[in-house]
């Protein structure tokens, strides 16, 4: 039956909606990489995947053989993600992390969508501002006891803004982002 499933015209320029999807609305290629990382990587290896600065922020610094292997696998993932088998005897967590990063970068859209990206950037700036103000208050040396369970209005505003942005994401983007976060949280 899969032989009759139409392949995308140009897999490198596909959107999330045009990818082969799992039942959970996650691209099969992303799901395979994340399942491999869930199963075979350590906490340290997973934390380097999206740490700032990322492990593979500058792709040119990656060893040419690793990059060649990852780009070959990337082509296979784009052509038929179901046929690719990631094996711990052949692939390392770093290689699969690089593969996932290359795959996500090669898509025509980002997970947060181009339309919503400015709103996410403003929200990140607002969050940094709130965190910086909290750090400044903590360093102020106030001897007043902290009241637990009471959140600052700014924190509530930021959390509500994040919640509304997440709810506004298309279902496939939301499911993919959720799956990546769950992988990193384990």
N, C-alpha and C positions, 0 to 999 in steps of 0.2 A: 504494500500500500504506500510505503514511503517513496517508492520510485515515482509515483504519480504526483507527489507533493511538489508544487512548483518551487524551484530555487530562485532566490532573489536575483535580479538582473546584475547588479553590482553589489556584492556583499559588503564591500568596504564602505559604501555610502548609505547603508541601511539605517533606518530609524529603529527605535526600540520596538515599535509595533510591527515591523517587518521581519523581526528575528524569529527563529524557531523558539517557541515558548513552552515552558513546563505547565503543569496544571495550576501552579501557583502564580502564573503570569510573570515568570522570570525567564530571561533568555537562557536557553539550554547551555550555551557556552559559559555564561557567568555562573550558572548553577553548578556545572561540572568543576570549574575552578574552585569555587567556594566549598564544595563538598570535599575536594581533595585537601584544601587548606584546613578544613574542620577536622579531618581524619588524621592527616599526616604531619601537620606543622605544629611547632611549639608556640607557646604564647609569645615568646620573643620574636619569632619569625612573622607571626601575624601582626604584631604591633608595628613592625617595620613597613608593612604594606602601605599604610596611609599616614605614617608619622610625618610631621613637618620637621625638616625637609624630607620628602619621601626617599626611600632607598634608591629608587630608580628615577629620580627627578630629571637627571640629565642622561637620556638614553644613550648618548654617545660614549659615556663612561663605562657602559656595560661591556664585558668581554665579548669580542666579535663572535666567538663560537656559541656562546649562550644566546646572544642576540639573534644569530642565524637560526638556531634551533627554535627559538621562540617565535620568530617571524614565519618559519615553516609551519609550526603548529597553529599560528594565528590564521594562516591561509586555509589550513584544514578545518579549523573551527568555523570559519566563515562559510566554507563550501558545504560542510555537513557536520554540524556539531555533535550529532548522535553517534557518528562513526569514530570520533576521537576518544581514545582511552588514555587517561592520565594514570601512570603507574609509578609507585614510589621507588621501584628498582631503576626506573629510567629518568624520572623527573624529580627535582628537589622542590621544596616549598618556595625557595627564591625564584626558581624558573617559572613556577605556576603563578606566583605573585606578579612577575614581570609580564607573563602572558595575559593575565587578567587586566593589568594596567594598559598594556598595548591594545587589547580588545576594546576596553572602554574608551580609550582615546581615539580609536579608529572609527567609532560610530559617528553618524552624521549629527547626532544631538547629544547633549550631556544629560546626566541623570536629573539634574535640577531644572532642566529646560531653559532654553535661551531667553524665552519670554519672561520667566520668573527670576533669572539670574541677577538682575539689578536689585530686586527686592531682597534676595538672599544676601547680597553683598551689604546692603544697608543694615540688614538684621545682624550680620556678623560685626559690623562696626558698632552698632548699638550694644551688642553683647560685650564686646571688648571694653567699651566705655563704662558699662555697669560693673564689670569685673575690676577694672582699674579703680573705680570709685570705692569698691568694697575693700580692695587692698590698701588704699590710702586711709580709709577709716580704721582698718585693723592696725595700721602702723601709727595711728594718731595717739595711741596710748590711753584711750578712755578706760576708766576704771569701772564704768557702768556694766552691770551684768547683762549678758545677751538674753533676749527673750526667745526661747525656742518655740518653733511651730508658727511663728508669725513671719510671713515673707514680705519683703519689701515690694512696694507697688511696681517698681521698675522691673524686678525679677518676674513678677506675674505678667506684666505686659510683654516681656520678651518671650516667656513661655507660651503665652497665648498667640503671639505672632508666629512662633515656630509651628505651633499646632495648626494654625490656619493655613500656613504655607504648605505644610505636609498634606493637609486635606485637599489642597488645590492641585496637587501633582496628579498627572494622569495615572491610572491604575497600574500600568506596567512599570512606570518610573518609581512609583511608591513601593511596589512589591520588591523591586530590585534593590532600592536603597535600604529597605527594611532588612532584606536578606544579607546585604553587606554589613550592616550594623550588627546584626545578630552574630555573624561570623567573627567580627572583631571583638564582640563582647564576651565570647566564650573563652 
